[in-house]
Amino acid sequence: MNTPQITQLVPVERVESLIHLARGEKVLLDADLAMLYGVETKALNRAVKRNRSRFPDDFMFQLTPEEAANLRCQIGTSSSGYGGRRYLPYAFTEQGVAMLSSVLRSERAVQVNVAIMRAFVGLRRMLAGNEALARKLAELERRLEGHDHAIKSLFDAIRQLALPPAKPPREIGFHAVGKGARNAGQAKAMRR
């Protein structure tokens, strides 16, 4: 097959928009894959369950209720009470999507699988390019980290200077006032 036909069938940009991040993995949800492959979600899941040994946990996993709720908010799927899903969706990693091509044997499945693999490769390239940028940002943050401390110290010093002068502490002890002070002064004068 030539590339233009595959691109027209499923644009790579469309596939990229369907890739989500779950448990630190880039994944495609079963409903999105079923839509791309042109099958019902339950048919896709049935085929996967018949071949469960081909889909270990690092290829496919079922989302938790919290993960599903988080994705539901992000992608706007309907809730289970209003005609939406009644079970938790399955998430397929890149390896799981590749394995789907051996389970779904239609010509469309092969073409869609090629487009999906190209989308994953494109994302990997984009992330590799962003790693250099991320390293530079981290280096800049490290440099500025020392400046932040110096600026904070400068502000602390300015605040100390701006405080009103502290009252001198009270002296401890007795001060001779009156007759005794005069006598102490006379005794001092006599000693000289």
ZITA-V214990 format. One line per field, one symbol per residue. ss: DSSP state (@ for helix, = for strand, . for the rest). psi: psi as a letter, one per 40 degrees, with the letter a starting at -180 (. if undefined). A space follows every 10 residues. Layout:
ss: ???
psi: ???
//
This chain:
ss: ..@@@@@@@. .@@@@@@@.= ==..=====@ @@@@@@@... @@@@@@@@@@ .@@@.....= ==..@@@@@@ @@@@@....@ @@.......= ==.@@@@@@@ @@@...@@@@ @@@@@@@@@@ @@@@@@@@@@ @@@@@@@@@@ @@@@@@@@@@ @@@@@@@@@@ @@........ ........@@ @@@@@@@@@@ @.
psi: iidddddddh hdddddeehi hhfeihihid ddddddefii dddddddddd fddegidedh ihiidddddd ddddefiiid efeaieihii hhiddddddd dedheidddd dddddddddd ddddddddde dddddddddd dddddddddd dddddddddd deiiiiiiih ihaihhhbdd dddddddddd d.
//
